[in-house]
Amino acid sequence: MQFMCLIYSDPANEPAHGTPEFGEMMQGYGTFTKHVQDTAKFVSGDALQGTETATTVSVRGEKTETMDGPFMETKEVLGAHFS
């Protein structure tokens, strides 16, 4: 059985890049990654680009529509995944 860990966060509540608090947060991600790698449970993982780069694709019937940005307006965004 495989699982995927999706990491959602609210960018407005994250520490600023380059601050000690940001480094501490990233160290937590690094510790988790090392743990799943060391226990042979890590398949893949990567950070994602910001929502400003998103394109939503909808297919209804035979019509395909694309629009810039995420589908839903939310505070939290999917920032990374591990599987």
Backbone as a printed PyTorch tensor [residue, N CA C, xyz], in Angstrom:
tensor([[[  0.8350,  -1.1630,   0.0000],
         [  0.0000,   0.0000,   0.0000],
         [  0.8930,   1.2440,   0.0000]],

        [[  0.4980,   2.2320,  -0.7780],
         [  1.2390,   3.4880,  -0.8200],
         [  0.3320,   4.6200,  -0.3750]],

        [[  0.9500,   5.6450,   0.1870],
         [  0.2310,   6.8280,   0.6400],
         [  0.8980,   8.0570,   0.0490]],

        [[  0.1260,   9.1090,  -0.0920],
         [  0.6860,  10.3840,  -0.5210],
         [  0.3950,  11.4130,   0.5670]],

        [[  1.4090,  12.1210,   0.9770],
         [  1.2840,  13.1890,   1.9570],
         [  1.2430,  14.5080,   1.1990]],

        [[  0.1140,  15.2170,   1.3050],
         [ -0.0400,  16.5150,   0.6580],
         [  0.1670,  17.5950,   1.7100]],

        [[  0.9820,  18.5760,   1.4070],
         [  1.3110,  19.6180,   2.3680],
         [  0.6050,  20.9070,   1.9640]],

        [[ -0.4040,  21.2780,   2.7450],
         [ -1.1500,  22.5050,   2.5240],
         [ -0.7500,  23.5270,   3.5800]],

        [[ -0.6890,  24.7830,   3.1910],
         [ -0.4110,  25.8460,   4.1550],
         [ -1.0090,  27.1480,   3.6610]],

        [[ -1.1300,  28.0910,   4.5770],
         [ -1.6020,  29.4260,   4.2400],
         [ -0.3670,  30.3150,   4.1630]],

        [[  0.0450,  30.7370,   2.9630],
         [  1.2540,  31.5460,   2.8260],
         [  1.2600,  32.8030,   3.6950]],

        [[  0.0800,  33.3320,   4.0020],
         [  0.0050,  34.5260,   4.8370],
         [  0.4410,  34.2470,   6.2760]],

        [[  0.3970,  32.9770,   6.6870],
         [  0.7730,  32.6060,   8.0500],
         [  2.1670,  31.9910,   8.1390]],

        [[  2.8630,  31.8970,   7.0230],
         [  4.2070,  31.3140,   7.0350],
         [  5.2420,  32.3740,   7.3650]],

        [[  6.3640,  31.9680,   7.9770],
         [  7.4310,  32.9390,   8.2300],
         [  8.0550,  33.4100,   6.9210]],

        [[  8.5910,  34.6030,   6.9320],
         [  9.2040,  35.1820,   5.7330],
         [ 10.4650,  34.4150,   5.3400]],

        [[ 10.6380,  34.2380,   4.0340],
         [ 11.8130,  33.5520,   3.5030],
         [ 13.0790,  34.2440,   4.0050]],

        [[ 14.0550,  33.4590,   4.4500],
         [ 15.3300,  34.0140,   4.8960],
         [ 15.3980,  34.3070,   6.3840]],

        [[ 14.2680,  34.2050,   7.0970],
         [ 14.2780,  34.4480,   8.5380],
         [ 14.6280,  33.1650,   9.2830]],

        [[ 15.0770,  33.2760,  10.5480],
         [ 15.3530,  32.0650,  11.3340],
         [ 14.1250,  31.1650,  11.4630]],

        [[ 12.9450,  31.7720,  11.5540],
         [ 11.7130,  30.9800,  11.6630],
         [ 11.4540,  30.1880,  10.3820]],

        [[ 11.7600,  30.7780,   9.2400],
         [ 11.6090,  30.0590,   7.9720],
         [ 12.5780,  28.8810,   7.9230]],

        [[ 13.8190,  29.1150,   8.3630],
         [ 14.8070,  28.0380,   8.3990],
         [ 14.3700,  26.9000,   9.2960]],

        [[ 13.7570,  27.2310,  10.4300],
         [ 13.2610,  26.2060,  11.3490],
         [ 12.1380,  25.4000,  10.7120]],

        [[ 11.2310,  26.0860,  10.0080],
         [ 10.1400,  25.3920,   9.3250],
         [ 10.7030,  24.4420,   8.2660]],

        [[ 11.6540,  24.9200,   7.4600],
         [ 12.2300,  24.0800,   6.4130],
         [ 13.0200,  22.9170,   7.0040]],

        [[ 13.6500,  23.1300,   8.1600],
         [ 14.3690,  22.0420,   8.8310],
         [ 13.3940,  20.9240,   9.2130]],

        [[ 12.1840,  21.2980,   9.6130],
         [ 11.1610,  20.2980,   9.9180],
         [ 10.8160,  19.4520,   8.7090]],

        [[ 10.6700,  20.0910,   7.5470],
         [ 10.4120,  19.3380,   6.3150],
         [ 11.5960,  18.4170,   5.9970]],

        [[ 12.8130,  18.9270,   6.2090],
         [ 14.0080,  18.1230,   5.9510],
         [ 14.0920,  16.9150,   6.8630]],

        [[ 13.7440,  17.1000,   8.1330],
         [ 13.7530,  15.9920,   9.0970],
         [ 12.7480,  14.9200,   8.6880]],

        [[ 11.5520,  15.3630,   8.2860],
         [ 10.5320,  14.4070,   7.8510],
         [ 10.9960,  13.6580,   6.6020]],

        [[ 11.5470,  14.3820,   5.6350],
         [ 12.0240,  13.7500,   4.4010],
         [ 13.0940,  12.7100,   4.6980]],

        [[ 14.0460,  13.0470,   5.5480],
         [ 15.1140,  12.1030,   5.9080],
         [ 14.5280,  10.8670,   6.5660]],

        [[ 13.5430,  11.0480,   7.4340],
         [ 12.9230,   9.9120,   8.1090],
         [ 12.2790,   8.9500,   7.1070]],

        [[ 11.4760,   9.4760,   6.1820],
         [ 10.8130,   8.5660,   5.2320],
         [ 11.8190,   7.9530,   4.2610]],

        [[ 12.9030,   8.6610,   3.9550],
         [ 13.9430,   8.0740,   3.1060],
         [ 14.6780,   6.9660,   3.8600]],

        [[ 15.0290,   7.2170,   5.1170],
         [ 15.7710,   6.2380,   5.9150],
         [ 14.9590,   4.9910,   6.2080]],

        [[ 13.6460,   5.0900,   6.2240],
         [ 12.8010,   3.9300,   6.4970],
         [ 12.2850,   3.2920,   5.2070]],

        [[ 12.8830,   3.6630,   4.0730],
         [ 12.5630,   3.0960,   2.7540],
         [ 11.0960,   3.2650,   2.3910]],

        [[ 10.4990,   4.3550,   2.8380],
         [  9.0960,   4.6260,   2.5080],
         [  8.9500,   5.7770,   1.5290]],

        [[ 10.0400,   6.3700,   1.1270],
         [ 10.0200,   7.5230,   0.2470],
         [ 10.0620,   7.0670,  -1.2070]],

        [[  9.0970,   7.4890,  -2.0000],
         [  9.0800,   7.2020,  -3.4340],
         [  9.4750,   8.4550,  -4.2000]],

        [[  8.7950,   9.5600,  -3.9120],
         [  9.1170,  10.8220,  -4.5680],
         [  8.5470,  11.9690,  -3.7520]],

        [[  8.9890,  13.1570,  -4.0630],
         [  8.4780,  14.3410,  -3.3920],
         [  9.0560,  15.5710,  -4.0450]],

        [[  8.3100,  16.6640,  -3.9870],
         [  8.7960,  17.8920,  -4.5950],
         [  7.9200,  19.0450,  -4.1620]],

        [[  8.5020,  20.2250,  -4.1610],
         [  7.7390,  21.4490,  -3.9210],
         [  7.0140,  21.8230,  -5.2060]],

        [[  5.9560,  22.5780,  -5.0660],
         [  5.1940,  23.0310,  -6.2150],
         [  5.3600,  24.5360,  -6.3810]],

        [[  5.1030,  25.0120,  -7.5820],
         [  5.1500,  26.4510,  -7.8270],
         [  3.9360,  27.1080,  -7.1970]],

        [[  3.9880,  28.4140,  -7.0250],
         [  2.8940,  29.1620,  -6.4100],
         [  1.6260,  29.1450,  -7.2440]],

        [[  0.5150,  29.4570,  -6.5990],
         [ -0.7800,  29.4330,  -7.2920],
         [ -0.8520,  30.4350,  -8.4380]],

        [[  0.0170,  31.4580,  -8.4140],
         [ -0.0040,  32.4360,  -9.5090],
         [  0.4230,  31.8120, -10.8330]],

        [[  1.0040,  30.6210, -10.8060],
         [  1.4090,  29.9360, -12.0310],
         [  0.3940,  28.8840, -12.4770]],

        [[ -0.6960,  28.7280, -11.7090],
         [ -1.6630,  27.6530, -11.9590],
         [ -2.5090,  27.9160, -13.1970]],

        [[ -2.9200,  26.8320, -13.8250],
         [ -3.9220,  26.8560, -14.8840],
         [ -4.9310,  25.7680, -14.5600]],

        [[ -6.2080,  26.1230, -14.5600],
         [ -7.2630,  25.1540, -14.3000],
         [ -7.8220,  24.6890, -15.6340]],

        [[ -7.9670,  23.3830, -15.7750],
         [ -8.5260,  22.7930, -16.9950],
         [ -9.8410,  22.1220, -16.6290]],

        [[-10.9080,  22.4750, -17.3250],
         [-12.2310,  21.8790, -17.1250],
         [-12.6810,  21.2440, -18.4260]],

        [[-13.2170,  20.0320, -18.3240],
         [-13.7700,  19.3590, -19.4930],
         [-15.2230,  19.0340, -19.1720]],

        [[-16.1220,  19.6080, -19.9510],
         [-17.5530,  19.3460, -19.7960],
         [-18.0870,  18.9300, -21.1590]],

        [[-18.5460,  17.6980, -21.2160],
         [-18.9800,  17.1790, -22.5060],
         [-17.7790,  17.1190, -23.4340]],

        [[-17.8760,  17.7670, -24.5650],
         [-16.7630,  17.7950, -25.5050],
         [-16.0460,  19.1340, -25.5030]],

        [[-16.3680,  19.9910, -24.5260],
         [-15.7680,  21.3200, -24.4700],
         [-14.7020,  21.3750, -23.3750]],

        [[-13.5090,  21.8030, -23.7650],
         [-12.4000,  21.9710, -22.8270],
         [-12.1500,  23.4590, -22.6340]],

        [[-12.0960,  23.8670, -21.3600],
         [-11.8340,  25.2650, -21.0340],
         [-10.6080,  25.3480, -20.1370]],

        [[ -9.8130,  26.3800, -20.3460],
         [ -8.6910,  26.6410, -19.4570],
         [ -8.8180,  28.0560, -18.9150]],

        [[ -8.3730,  28.2340, -17.6690],
         [ -8.3510,  29.5790, -17.0980],
         [ -7.1350,  29.6850, -16.1820]],

        [[ -6.5810,  30.8660, -16.1480],
         [ -5.4290,  31.0970, -15.2920],
         [ -5.8540,  31.0840, -13.8390]],

        [[ -4.9830,  30.5450, -13.0090],
         [ -5.2180,  30.5550, -11.5710],
         [ -5.8640,  29.2850, -11.0770]],

        [[ -5.8950,  29.1550,  -9.7550],
         [ -6.4880,  27.9530,  -9.1510],
         [ -8.0020,  27.9610,  -9.3140]],

        [[ -8.5890,  26.7950,  -9.2230],
         [-10.0240,  26.6420,  -9.4160],
         [-10.8270,  27.3240,  -8.3130]],

        [[-10.3960,  27.1660,  -7.0600],
         [-11.1380,  27.7090,  -5.9290],
         [-10.3200,  28.7930,  -5.2380]],

        [[-10.9940,  29.7770,  -4.7240],
         [-10.3370,  30.7950,  -3.9170],
         [-10.2380,  30.2680,  -2.4920]],

        [[ -9.0430,  29.9610,  -2.0510],
         [ -8.8230,  29.4830,  -0.6950],
         [ -7.6050,  30.1720,  -0.1220]],

        [[ -7.4910,  30.1600,   1.1950],
         [ -6.3190,  30.7240,   1.8390],
         [ -5.1670,  29.7280,   1.7890]],

        [[ -5.5010,  28.4400,   1.9470],
         [ -4.4620,  27.4150,   1.9510],
         [ -4.1750,  26.9570,   0.5350]],

        [[ -2.9030,  26.6490,   0.2830],
         [ -2.4930,  26.1660,  -1.0340],
         [ -1.6880,  24.8880,  -0.8680]],

        [[ -1.7350,  24.0480,  -1.8910],
         [ -0.9230,  22.8390,  -1.9070],
         [  0.4810,  23.2400,  -2.2990]],

        [[  1.4250,  23.0900,  -1.3880],
         [  2.7820,  23.5540,  -1.6270],
         [  3.7770,  22.4730,  -1.9660]],

        [[  3.4640,  21.2110,  -1.6160],
         [  4.4010,  20.1240,  -1.8540],
         [  3.7000,  18.7940,  -1.7030]],

        [[  4.3820,  17.7450,  -2.0960],
         [  3.8400,  16.3950,  -1.9140],
         [  4.9810,  15.4240,  -1.6250]],

        [[  4.6620,  14.3770,  -0.9200],
         [  5.5360,  13.2340,  -0.7080],
         [  4.7280,  12.0020,  -1.0320]],

        [[  5.3350,  11.0250,  -1.6700],
         [  4.6500,   9.7560,  -1.8860],
         [  5.6190,   8.6230,  -1.7030]]])
